[in-house]
Amino acid sequence: MAVPKRKTSRMQRRQRKAANRYKGVQATYCPNCNAPVAPHRVCTACGQYGGKQVIAAAQD
């Protein structure tokens, strides 16, 4: 069984794990109304997804 000869230093361990840090969800904007929208979700302001009207949005 392979066993490391030396203990991995804190710096090496942290550098390796730094690539996997969670960066959060990137905000996207609706191309129709420019409202912030979560990725791959229907716009809650205008009800469009992929350039098509998916749900009826409430008109104020």
Contacts in CASP RR format, 6 or more apart in sequence:
PFRMAT RR
TARGET T0000
AUTHOR 0000-0000-0000
METHOD contacts of the structure
MODEL  1
MAVPKRKTSRMQRRQRKAANRYKGVQATYCPNCNAPVAPHRVCTACGQYG
GKQVIAAAQD
25 38 0 8 1.000
25 39 0 8 1.000
26 39 0 8 1.000
27 36 0 8 1.000
28 36 0 8 1.000
28 37 0 8 1.000
28 38 0 8 1.000
28 39 0 8 1.000
29 35 0 8 1.000
29 36 0 8 1.000
29 37 0 8 1.000
30 36 0 8 1.000
30 37 0 8 1.000
30 43 0 8 1.000
30 45 0 8 1.000
30 46 0 8 1.000
30 48 0 8 1.000
31 51 0 8 1.000
32 43 0 8 1.000
32 46 0 8 1.000
32 48 0 8 1.000
32 51 0 8 1.000
33 43 0 8 1.000
33 45 0 8 1.000
33 46 0 8 1.000
33 48 0 8 1.000
35 43 0 8 1.000
35 44 0 8 1.000
35 45 0 8 1.000
35 46 0 8 1.000
37 43 0 8 1.000
37 44 0 8 1.000
41 49 0 8 1.000
42 48 0 8 1.000
42 49 0 8 1.000
42 54 0 8 1.000
42 55 0 8 1.000
43 49 0 8 1.000
44 57 0 8 1.000
45 57 0 8 1.000
46 57 0 8 1.000
47 53 0 8 1.000
47 54 0 8 1.000
47 55 0 8 1.000
47 56 0 8 1.000
47 57 0 8 1.000
48 54 0 8 1.000
END
